[in-house]
Amino acid sequence: MFRYIIIFISNLLAIYECGVGLLQICGIYSSRHARFILTGSFDNPGPYGGLIAILLAVLGVFVMQNKSGGKWSVKALVILSSVSCALCIIVLPATMSRAAWFALGVTALVFGLKELSLADWIRKHKAVATIATITMLIVMTGVFFMKKDSAIGRLHIWHMELRAITEKPLTGHGKGSVLGVYGDTQAEYFAEKERPEIITKVAGCPEYAFNEYLKIGIEYGIPAMVGVIIVLILLIAILLKLRSSLAYGLITFCVFAFFSYPLEAIHIKSDAENDWDSIRYLSSMELYEDAVEEYAPLCDALNGNYRFLYDYGYALYKCGRHRESIVVLKEGAAMSSDPMFYNIIGRNYEAMGLYQEAESAYLHAHYMVPQRLYPLTLLMRMHIRLGNNSEALRYGTMILGKHINERNRTMLRLKADAKHCVDSLSLIKW
């Protein structure tokens, strides 16, 4: 009875999410992301695609296992599940979630081997199986090159996370540390030596780990990561033995979790976050004194929210409360991979006349995301003000050597500013 209740709830969820997705595709209902038409009830199409894939696996297997009939209630549930599967099949391709497609493909393979005697069929039809395998590899290659930079970027993220794990392999860096550790690890990586352009081009400041297992490894160490994997394998084995369709949903989830962030996709705002949202306009209106006054009572409740800490730290900086700003921003930087924390920390130090500390902060921001021009611009401008023309010229030349997105007006402006400074400094030097 319990499994039928789960299947019924899965159907309700599938119908609701697919309904929302179809309305978004038709332009009737707006998505929750400015860049994407389709997000379902999520903020991004990636996790949405993952959920659709999981529901399709659970309901699809249920239909396959119960297609021969049974009680009228089971037949009704099979019909309902078939409708839900059809909706999922319509919506899933539109999510453009490669992780969801791959996870569902792995699940389909396991189902074929377990339930459909696929292994025997392969042995009897080796030629067809070979052609199918080659075709699949070609398709996977095409999917990779469909978003080449994104795929290379994902591989780079995993590389940085593995480096971070090796720093504290047994104990981990602590809960909530993954993004802060990632930013520091990436800064160290690029500071060591010059890296290929293909890597610097895709290096960014991710908001998620894009691998739940590596996230556990960073925060709690390798033993915890291995322990979680073993538990999941055992649970899947038990569910497969029971011939539960939930096993295939769990397989889909586990594969998807290797490429995405399903455990972080759902976030319910607290009262403090709602209060913060209602007063954020103060900073946008440059009413920083009022913003600081309103932000201060929220600190205890939102001390784990790096976005809030950035807003609060920046407002403190604009109010000239530099030491307080540095403390708040360093707390946020420990939870974020965004170099803007270090840019503002550097500006605080510069305002206090601590130029060596400012340069260190700016350089750290630069190495965190080498393609960004702002940290180098801050370094160039600081050295101009200090009269260090040779250093200013060096940083200005570095800016001019960067490849930028020609459609990004901010980067075009910063590069034009650097060219003006370099030209002026070159004339002075000459």
LOTI-117910 format. One line per 2 residues: number of its first residue (from 1); their letters; for each residue x, y, z of N, C-alpha, C. Coordinates in steps of 0.05 Angstrom, whole numbers. Atoms other than C-alpha are relative to their C-alpha. Layout:
! LOTI-117910
NUM = A = X/Y/Z/X/Y/Z/X/Y/Z  ...
! end
This chain:
! LOTI-117910
1 = MF = 16/-24/0/0/0/0/17/25/0  -17/-23/-2/56/48/18/12/8/-27
3 = RY = -13/-6/26/89/41/-50/-20/13/-19  21/-12/17/23/58/-85/-5/29/8
5 = II = 3/-27/-9/17/120/-42/23/18/-11  -23/-14/11/87/140/-63/-3/6/-30
7 = IF = 4/-3/28/70/128/-136/-22/21/-6  21/-20/3/6/169/-129/10/29/4
9 = IS = -12/-26/-5/44/227/-98/19/9/-22  -19/-6/23/97/222/-153/-16/9/-24
11 = NL = 17/-9/22/41/228/-204/-10/29/3  9/-27/-5/13/290/-172/22/20/-4
13 = LA = -23/-17/3/82/321/-169/8/3/-30  -7/-1/28/97/303/-242/-20/17/-16
15 = IY = 20/-15/14/31/331/-267/2/30/6  -3/-28/-7/41/395/-228/24/13/-13
17 = EC = -25/-12/11/113/407/-249/0/1/-30  1/-1/29/101/388/-321/-21/21/-10
19 = GV = 20/-21/7/39/433/-322/12/27/2  -13/-26/-3/80/491/-296/20/4/-23
21 = GL = -19/-2/22/134/476/-348/-13/6/-27  14/-5/25/85/473/-406/-11/28/-2
23 = LQ = 10/-28/0/54/539/-385/23/20/-4  -24/-17/5/124/570/-383/9/-1/-29
25 = IC = -8/3/28/140/543/-452/-19/16/-18  20/-14/15/75/573/-478/-1/30/6
27 = GI = -1/-28/-8/91/640/-445/-22/9/17  23/-7/-17/30/638/-400/9/5/28
29 = YS = -10/-2/-27/70/630/-336/30/6/-1  -28/-8/2/137/664/-324/18/-18/16
31 = SR = -20/16/-14/199/626/-303/11/16/23  -12/-13/-23/239/641/-241/29/8/-5
33 = HA = -27/-8/7/302/658/-279/-1/18/-25  1/-20/21/314/718/-325/10/-11/-27
35 = RF = -13/10/24/356/678/-375/-14/-25/-12  12/25/10/313/615/-381/-30/1/0
37 = IL = 29/1/3/242/605/-405/-12/-21/19  10/23/-14/234/538/-370/15/-6/25
39 = TG = -12/7/-26/249/527/-296/-18/-15/18  20/13/-18/186/495/-268/-3/17/25
41 = SF = 1/-15/-25/181/515/-194/27/4/12  -27/-4/-9/257/518/-189/11/27/-11
43 = DN = -13/-25/9/305/576/-201/18/-5/-25  -18/7/22/343/539/-256/-11/-25/-14
45 = PG = 10/24/14/325/488/-310/15/-25/6  -16/24/-6/381/441/-288/-13/-18/21
47 = PY = 14/16/-20/350/417/-222/-28/-8/-8  26/6/9/282/420/-254/0/-25/-19
49 = GG = -3/23/18/305/372/-309/7/-25/16  -6/23/-17/334/327/-255/-24/-12/13
51 = LI = 25/9/-12/267/323/-219/-17/-15/-20  17/13/21/230/307/-284/11/-27/-7
53 = AI = -13/26/7/281/252/-300/-6/-20/22  4/19/-22/273/221/-230/-29/-10/0
55 = LL = 28/8/1/197/222/-235/-6/-18/-24  4/17/24/199/193/-305/11/-28/5
57 = AV = -11/27/-6/244/136/-280/-18/-16/18  17/14/-19/199/119/-221/-26/-8/-13
59 = LG = 27/6/11/133/123/-259/2/-18/-25  -4/16/23/160/93/-323/4/-30/7
61 = VF = -5/27/-8/186/31/-288/-25/-12/13  25/10/-12/121/25/-248/-19/-9/-22
63 = VM = 18/8/22/82/24/-313/10/-26/-13  -11/25/12/129/-29/-343/-4/-24/17
65 = QN = 3/22/-18/124/-72/-282/-29/-9/5  28/5/-6/48/-68/-277/-18/1/-25
67 = KS = 16/-3/24/26/-65/-350/-18/-24/-6  17/23/5/-4/-135/-348/-27/1/14
69 = GG = 26/-3/-13/-60/-113/-304/0/-3/30  2/3/-29/-84/-128/-233/-27/12/9
71 = KW = 24/-13/-11/-135/-94/-188/-6/26/-15  8/-25/15/-175/-36/-217/15/24/10
73 = SV = -15/-23/-11/-139/11/-170/28/2/-12  -27/0/12/-72/-11/-197/-1/8/-30
75 = KA = 4/-7/28/-98/-6/-269/-3/30/-3  4/-29/1/-121/65/-255/26/15/5
77 = LV = -25/-12/-6/-54/82/-225/20/-2/-24  -17/4/24/-19/53/-287/-7/20/-21
79 = IL = 9/-19/20/-62/96/-333/9/28/8  -8/-26/-9/-48/158/-291/31/4/-3
81 = SS = -29/-1/3/27/142/-290/8/2/-29  -6/-2/28/27/133/-365/-4/28/-10
83 = VS = 5/-28/8/-3/202/-374/23/18/11  -22/-16/-12/49/231/-326/26/-4/-15
85 = CA = -24/6/15/105/196/-364/0/15/-27  2/-14/26/80/226/-430/6/29/4
87 = LC = -5/-28/-6/81/295/-399/30/5/6  -29/-2/-6/152/284/-372/17/-2/-25
89 = II = -15/4/25/176/260/-440/-1/25/-17  3/-25/15/149/324/-472/17/22/12
91 = VL = -14/-23/-14/180/371/-420/30/-4/2  -28/5/-6/247/338/-407/19/10/-21
93 = PA = -19/-11/20/281/354/-474/3/31/1  0/-29/0/262/427/-466/17/12/23
95 = TM = -16/-9/-22/301/432/-400/29/4/-8  -28/-1/9/367/423/-439/19/-8/21
97 = SR = -17/9/-21/394/388/-378/14/-26/-8  -15/23/8/449/342/-401/4/-20/22
99 = AA = -3/18/-23/458/314/-331/-25/-17/3  25/15/-3/384/294/-329/-2/-21/-22
101 = WF = 1/19/21/388/261/-397/19/-24/5  -20/21/-5/451/223/-379/-9/-19/23
103 = AL = 9/15/-23/423/201/-311/-23/-19/-8  22/17/9/360/175/-345/10/-22/-18
105 = GV = -12/20/18/402/139/-397/13/-23/16  -13/20/-17/442/103/-343/-22/-17/14
107 = TA = 22/14/-13/377/85/-307/-13/-20/-20  13/17/21/347/57/-372/18/-24/-5
109 = LV = -19/23/5/410/14/-382/-2/-20/23  3/18/-23/405/-14/-311/-26/-15/-1
111 = FG = 26/13/2/331/-28/-321/0/-22/-22  -1/20/22/345/-64/-387/16/-24/8
113 = LK = -16/23/-9/399/-107/-356/-14/-16/22  12/13/-23/358/-123/-294/-28/-13/-7
115 = EL = 28/8/4/287/-130/-321/-6/-11/-28  6/7/27/291/-141/-396/20/-19/-13
117 = SL = -20/19/10/348/-191/-404/16/13/-23  -15/-15/20/386/-138/-443/27/-13/-6
119 = AD = -26/13/3/452/-175/-432/-2/-24/-20  4/22/18/425/-237/-468/-5/10/-28
121 = WI = 6/-12/26/399/-194/-525/25/10/-13  -25/-10/10/467/-161/-533/17/-23/-11
123 = RK = -16/23/8/502/-228/-537/-10/-12/-26  12/11/24/453/-251/-592/1/19/-23
125 = HK = 0/-20/21/456/-186/-631/24/19/3  -25/-16/-5/529/-163/-624/4/22/-20
127 = AV = -4/-21/20/530/-125/-690/-18/24/5  19/-22/-6/467/-84/-673/9/15/25
129 = AT = -9/-13/-26/493/-72/-602/24/17/-5  -24/-16/6/560/-48/-630/-8/26/-13
131 = IA = 10/-24/14/525/1/-677/-14/19/19  14/-16/-20/481/25/-621/19/14/19
133 = TI = -20/-12/-18/541/36/-576/15/23/-13  -14/-20/15/578/75/-629/-17/25/-4
135 = TM = 19/-22/3/516/117/-642/-3/16/25  3/-13/-26/509/131/-568/25/17/6
137 = LI = -24/-15/-4/582/153/-564/1/26/-17  1/-24/17/572/200/-623/-19/21/11
139 = VM = 20/-18/-12/510/229/-591/11/14/25  -12/-12/-25/547/239/-524/21/20/-7
141 = TG = -20/-19/9/604/273/-561/-14/26/-10  15/-23/9/553/319/-595/-11/16/23
143 = VF = 10/-14/-24/521/335/-528/22/15/14  -23/-14/-12/590/352/-501/6/26/-14
145 = FM = -7/-24/15/605/401/-557/-23/19/-3  23/-18/0/535/429/-554/4/24/19
147 = KK = -8/-20/-19/558/467/-493/29/-6/9  -28/8/-4/633/457/-498/12/15/24
149 = DS = -12/-16/-22/654/514/-451/-12/-8/27  13/8/-24/603/493/-400/10/-27/10
151 = AI = -10/26/-7/628/421/-402/28/1/11  -28/-4/-9/701/442/-395/0/14/27
153 = GR = 2/-14/-26/681/489/-339/-8/-19/22  8/20/-20/647/432/-302/23/-18/8
155 = LH = -24/17/-6/710/389/-308/20/16/17  -18/-17/-15/751/448/-282/-9/3/29
157 = IW = 11/-2/-27/704/456/-222/7/-25/16  -6/25/-14/713/382/-204/30/-2/6
159 = HM = -29/0/-5/789/390/-211/7/16/25  -5/-17/-23/789/447/-161/-10/-12/25
161 = EL = 12/13/-23/744/409/-114/17/-23/10  -18/22/-8/790/348/-115/25/11/13
163 = RA = -23/-13/-13/849/394/-99/-7/9/28  9/-9/-26/809/422/-41/-2/-23/19
165 = IT = 3/23/-17/794/353/-14/27/-10/9  -27/10/-7/868/334/-15/13/16/22
167 = EK = -11/-17/-21/882/392/32/-8/-10/28  10/12/-25/840/361/88/-16/-25/-6
169 = PL = 14/24/9/824/291/65/-16/-15/21  13/16/-21/803/261/132/-23/15/14
171 = TG = 20/-15/-16/765/316/169/-17/19/-16  14/-20/16/743/363/113/4/28/11
173 = HG = -4/-28/-7/739/438/117/-23/11/17  22/-9/-16/673/442/155/-25/7/-16
175 = KG = 25/-5/12/600/452/140/-2/29/-12  4/-26/13/584/509/91/25/12/-12
177 = SV = -26/-11/8/657/517/71/6/-3/-30  -7/9/27/654/489/0/7/22/-19
179 = LG = -4/-22/19/648/554/-39/24/17/7  -23/-16/-9/698/593/3/26/-15/-5
181 = VY = -23/16/5/748/536/-1/6/-2/-30  -3/1/29/736/531/-76/13/25/-10
183 = GD = -11/-26/9/751/605/-86/30/2/6  -28/-1/-8/816/600/-47/17/-20/-15
185 = TQ = -15/20/15/837/536/-82/5/9/-29  -3/-9/27/825/566/-150/20/23/-2
187 = AE = -19/-22/0/864/629/-131/29/-11/2  -26/13/-3/923/585/-109/9/-13/-26
189 = YF = -5/14/25/918/545/-174/10/19/-21  -8/-19/21/923/606/-219/24/16/8
191 = AE = -23/-15/-10/975/640/-175/26/-16/-4  -24/17/3/1023/580/-182/15/5/-25
193 = KE = -12/-4/26/1036/591/-256/-22/7/-20  19/-7/21/1004/614/-320/-14/-25/-11
195 = RP = 15/23/9/949/566/-342/-10/4/-29  10/-2/27/922/551/-412/-25/18/-2
197 = EI = 23/-19/3/872/602/-439/-27/-15/1  25/15/-1/820/547/-447/-10/-4/28
199 = IT = 7/4/-28/821/539/-371/-8/27/12  5/-26/-11/824/613/-352/-27/11/-11
201 = KV = 25/-10/12/766/626/-400/-25/-10/14  24/12/-12/718/579/-364/0/2/30
203 = AG = -2/-2/-29/742/592/-293/-18/22/10  18/-20/-10/688/628/-254/-3/-3/30
205 = CP = 6/2/-28/657/633/-185/-27/-14/4  25/15/-1/604/578/-181/-14/4/27
207 = EY = 16/-2/-24/547/583/-132/-6/-27/12  5/27/-9/543/507/-125/24/-17/-6
209 = AF = -22/18/4/591/449/-122/-2/-16/-26  6/16/24/559/413/-182/9/-28/2
211 = NE = -5/28/-5/575/347/-150/-4/-4/30  7/2/-28/542/328/-85/20/-17/16
213 = YL = -19/18/-13/594/274/-69/26/16/7  -24/-16/-5/653/321/-77/-5/22/21
215 = KI = 8/-20/-20/615/373/-35/3/-12/28  -2/14/-26/610/322/22/30/-4/7
217 = GI = -28/5/-5/684/306/13/15/25/9  -12/-26/-8/704/380/19/-8/7/28
219 = EY = 10/-9/-25/661/393/79/6/-19/23  -3/19/-21/668/328/118/22/-21/-3
221 = GI = -22/18/4/726/290/88/-7/-25/-17  4/24/17/736/227/45/-15/-22/14
223 = PA = 15/22/-13/711/177/98/-30/5/-1  29/-6/1/643/213/101/-11/-4/-29
225 = MV = 8/3/28/640/216/25/-4/-29/-8  1/29/6/655/142/17/-23/-13/15
227 = GV = 22/11/-15/606/125/72/-27/5/-12  26/-7/13/549/162/38/-4/-17/-26
229 = II = 1/16/25/565/127/-29/-7/-29/6  6/28/-7/564/58/5/-29/-3/9
231 = VL = 27/1/-9/498/72/39/-20/1/-23  17/-3/24/467/94/-27/0/-25/-17
233 = IL = -3/24/16/493/32/-63/-16/-23/14  14/21/-15/465/-14/-8/-30/5/-2
235 = LI = 28/-6/2/398/22/-10/-12/-7/-27  9/7/27/393/15/-85/-2/-30/-4
237 = AI = 0/29/2/411/-59/-80/-24/-12/13  24/10/-14/356/-71/-29/-26/6/-15
239 = LL = 24/-7/15/304/-34/-70/-2/-16/-26  0/17/24/325/-72/-133/-9/-28/6
241 = KL = 8/26/-8/317/-137/-96/-30/-2/5  29/-1/-5/247/-116/-76/-16/7/-25
243 = RS = 13/-7/26/232/-98/-149/-17/26/3  14/-25/-4/212/-28/-127/9/20/-21
245 = SL = -6/-20/20/208/26/-180/16/23/12  -15/-21/-13/237/73/-128/30/-4/-3
247 = AY = -28/6/4/304/39/-139/11/16/-24  -8/-14/24/307/69/-209/-1/30/2
249 = GL = 1/-28/-7/287/137/-184/25/8/15  -24/-5/-16/344/133/-134/25/-2/-17
251 = IT = -23/1/18/393/111/-188/3/26/-16  0/-25/15/373/171/-230/10/23/17
253 = FC = -9/-21/-19/382/216/-169/30/-1/4  -28/3/-6/450/188/-153/18/8/-23
255 = VF = -16/-7/24/476/196/-224/-2/30/-5  4/-29/4/446/266/-230/16/16/21
257 = AF = -14/-14/-22/477/286/-163/30/1/-6  -28/-1/7/546/272/-194/6/24/-17
259 = FS = -4/-22/18/535/329/-243/-13/26/8  16/-24/-7/488/378/-208/-2/3/30
261 = YP = 2/-7/-28/463/402/-141/-29/-4/10  28/4/-8/395/369/-125/-6/5/29
263 = LE = 5/-4/-28/404/375/-50/-1/30/8  0/-29/-6/411/451/-55/-20/15/-17
265 = AI = 17/-14/19/358/465/-107/-25/12/12  24/-10/-14/300/475/-59/8/16/24
267 = HI = -7/-18/-23/306/534/-12/-25/15/8  23/-14/-10/250/561/31/11/24/16
269 = KS = -10/-24/-13/262/633/51/-10/3/29  7/-5/-28/263/650/125/-12/27/2
271 = DA = 11/-27/-5/229/710/156/21/21/-2  -23/-19/1/297/744/162/7/6/-29
273 = EN = -6/-4/29/310/734/87/-21/17/-13  22/-17/10/242/763/71/3/29/9
275 = DW = -5/-27/-10/258/823/115/23/13/-15  -23/-10/15/325/831/80/-8/9/-28
277 = DS = 9/-6/27/292/829/12/-16/26/-1  17/-24/0/244/884/33/15/26/5
279 = IR = -16/-24/-5/300/932/52/25/3/-17  -23/-1/17/352/917/-1/0/25/-18
281 = YL = 1/-24/17/327/977/-41/16/23/11  -15/-22/-12/362/1022/9/28/2/-11
283 = SS = -27/0/12/430/1001/-18/0/9/-29  2/-7/28/408/1008/-90/-6/30/-3
285 = ME = 5/-29/0/385/1079/-73/23/15/13  -24/-11/-13/454/1091/-40/-6/13/27
287 = LY = 6/-9/-27/421/1103/28/14/-19/19  -15/20/-14/477/1064/61/-2/2/31
289 = ED = 3/-3/-29/470/1093/131/-26/-13/9  26/13/-6/397/1071/132/2/-30/-3
291 = AV = -3/28/5/416/1004/102/15/-14/23  -15/12/-22/468/990/157/-18/-2/25
293 = EE = 18/0/-23/417/1008/210/-20/-22/-1  20/21/4/366/960/181/13/-28/-1
295 = YA = -13/26/3/416/904/165/10/-11/27  -13/9/-25/448/902/235/-17/-20/16
297 = PL = 16/19/-16/389/868/271/-3/-28/-13  4/25/15/388/813/217/26/-17/0
299 = CD = -25/14/1/461/792/227/0/-27/12  0/26/-13/449/736/276/-15/-21/-16
301 = AL = 17/19/15/395/704/234/12/-6/-28  -10/3/28/432/713/167/30/-2/-1
303 = NG = -29/2/1/504/701/187/11/-23/-17  -8/22/19/505/639/142/-7/6/-29
305 = NY = 8/-8/27/480/677/81/21/19/-11  -22/-17/9/540/703/42/-10/24/-17
307 = RF = 10/-22/15/497/746/-3/-8/24/18  6/-21/-20/470/784/57/25/13/11
309 = LY = -25/-10/-11/540/790/86/14/19/-19  -12/-18/20/564/821/21/-14/27/0
311 = DY = 15/-25/0/508/873/21/6/16/25  -5/-14/-25/520/889/94/29/11/1
313 = GY = -28/-8/0/596/892/86/4/24/-19  -3/-22/19/590/937/25/-12/26/11
315 = AL = 12/-23/-12/543/984/61/18/12/21  -19/-10/-21/592/989/119/23/14/-13
317 = YK = -23/-12/14/648/1004/70/-8/28/-10  9/-26/11/607/1061/38/-5/20/23
319 = CG = 4/-18/-23/594/1089/108/27/7/13  -26/-6/-12/669/1091/122/7/-16/24
321 = RH = -5/17/-23/665/1037/175/16/-24/-9  -16/18/15/723/1000/144/7/-26/16
323 = RE = -7/24/-15/745/953/200/-23/-19/4  24/16/-3/674/929/212/-6/-13/-27
325 = SI = 6/11/27/665/920/137/18/-23/-6  -19/22/5/728/877/132/-8/-25/15
327 = VV = 8/23/-16/704/831/188/-24/-14/-13  25/12/12/635/821/156/7/-13/-27
329 = LK = -7/10/26/664/812/86/17/-26/1  -16/25/-3/715/760/109/-18/-23/8
331 = EG = 19/21/-7/658/721/141/-14/-10/-25  13/7/24/622/722/74/18/-14/-20
333 = AA = -20/12/19/685/705/34/6/-29/7  -4/28/-9/692/641/75/-22/-18/-10
335 = MS = 22/16/10/626/618/45/-6/4/-29  6/-7/28/631/645/-26/25/-2/-17
337 = SD = -22/0/19/674/638/-87/2/26/-17  1/-25/15/658/709/-111/23/18/8
339 = PM = -23/-17/-7/721/752/-116/-8/29/8  8/-27/-8/680/815/-104/3/5/30
341 = FY = -5/-3/-29/687/802/-29/28/12/4  -28/-9/-3/763/811/-36/5/27/-13
343 = NI = -3/-26/12/755/871/-82/-8/22/20  9/-19/-19/716/908/-28/17/0/25
345 = IG = -19/1/-22/762/883/27/25/17/-7  -23/-16/9/819/913/-14/-6/30/1
347 = RN = 8/-28/0/782/979/-21/-1/11/28  -1/-8/-28/773/981/54/28/5/10
349 = YE = -28/-2/-8/847/969/66/12/25/-13  -11/-23/14/864/1022/14/-9/26/13
351 = AM = 10/-24/-13/819/1073/47/13/4/28  -13/-2/-26/855/1058/113/30/5/-3
353 = GL = -29/-4/4/923/1069/81/17/-24/2  -14/25/-2/942/996/86/3/-12/-28
355 = YQ = -2/6/29/966/990/14/10/-28/-6  -10/27/5/1004/924/20/-23/-20/4
357 = EA = 23/18/-4/942/890/49/-20/3/-22  18/-5/22/900/922/-5/9/-15/-25
359 = ES = -10/13/24/945/896/-60/-3/-30/2  3/29/-4/944/826/-30/-29/-8/-5
361 = AY = 29/6/4/867/827/-29/-7/1/-29  6/-4/28/863/853/-100/12/-24/-17
363 = LH = -13/22/15/912/800/-125/-15/-27/5  15/24/-6/873/745/-89/-26/0/-17
365 = AH = 24/-2/16/810/769/-124/6/-5/-30  -8/4/28/847/770/-191/4/-30/-6
367 = YM = -7/28/5/872/698/-184/-25/-18/4  25/16/-3/803/673/-162/-14/-3/-27
369 = VP = 12/1/27/775/691/-231/18/17/-19  -20/-15/15/833/712/-277/-10/17/-23
371 = QR = 11/-14/23/789/735/-334/-14/26/7  13/-25/-9/756/790/-293/20/23/0
373 = LY = -18/-23/2/785/859/-304/-1/18/25  3/-19/-22/760/895/-241/22/-1/20
375 = PL = -22/0/-19/813/871/-192/26/13/-11  -24/-12/13/869/891/-241/-4/30/-3
377 = TL = 6/-29/2/834/958/-252/4/14/27  -4/-11/-27/833/970/-176/30/2/6
379 = LM = -29/-1/-5/908/953/-173/12/22/-16  -11/-21/17/923/999/-232/-5/28/12
381 = RM = 8/-26/-10/885/1057/-202/13/7/26  -13/-4/-25/915/1048/-133/29/9/-4
383 = HI = -28/-7/5/986/1050/-160/3/27/-14  -1/-27/12/970/1112/-202/-2/21/22
385 = RL = 3/-19/-22/946/1147/-139/25/1/18  -24/1/-16/1009/1125/-103/25/10/-15
387 = GN = -22/-9/17/1053/1149/-160/19/-22/-9  -16/23/9/1079/1079/-175/-7/-6/-30
389 = NS = 8/1/28/1075/1089/-250/8/-27/-14  -8/25/13/1114/1026/-269/-19/-23/7
391 = EA = 19/21/-8/1067/981/-228/-27/5/-13  26/-6/13/1006/1017/-255/1/-8/-30
393 = LR = -4/7/28/1033/1008/-326/-1/-31/-4  0/29/2/1044/934/-313/-28/-12/2
395 = YG = 27/10/-3/973/922/-289/-18/9/-23  15/-10/23/944/965/-344/5/-17/-25
397 = TM = -7/17/23/982/924/-396/-12/-28/3  13/26/-5/955/860/-364/-30/1/-8
399 = IL = 28/-3/7/884/886/-373/-3/0/-30  2/-1/29/896/902/-446/6/-27/-14
401 = GK = -6/27/11/922/831/-457/-22/-20/4  22/18/-5/857/800/-433/-20/-1/-23
403 = HI = 22/3/19/806/772/-482/-27/4/14  25/-6/-14/737/799/-465/-24/-5/-19
405 = NE = 25/2/15/665/791/-487/-6/28/-10  3/-26/12/656/849/-535/-28/11/4
407 = RN = 27/-9/-6/582/853/-516/-3/9/29  1/-8/-28/599/866/-443/9/29/2
409 = RT = -6/-28/-1/596/941/-435/19/8/23  -18/-6/-23/629/941/-367/29/-7/-6
411 = ML = -27/8/6/689/903/-391/12/17/-22  -9/-19/21/694/948/-453/9/26/13
413 = RL = -6/-25/-13/693/1008/-408/26/-2/16  -24/4/-16/747/980/-361/25/-3/-18
415 = KA = -23/2/18/791/962/-420/7/27/-13  -4/-26/11/782/1031/-450/15/18/20
417 = DA = -13/-15/-22/801/1061/-383/29/-8/3  -27/10/-1/863/1017/-381/17/10/-23
419 = KH = -14/-9/23/883/1037/-451/8/30/3  -6/-28/-4/878/1111/-433/22/3/20
421 = CV = -21/-1/-20/920/1100/-371/27/-9/-10  -25/10/12/972/1059/-408/12/20/-19
423 = DS = -9/-20/19/977/1110/-463/12/24/14  -9/-23/-15/985/1167/-413/26/-6/15
425 = LS = -24/8/-15/1036/1129/-371/24/-5/-18  -22/5/20/1076/1108/-433/12/27/-9
427 = LI = -10/-27/8/1081/1182/-454/18/12/22  -15/-11/-23/1105/1201/-384/27/-14/1
429 = KW = -24/15/-1/1156/1145/-385/19/8/-23  -16/-8/23/1180/1165/-454/12/27/3
! end
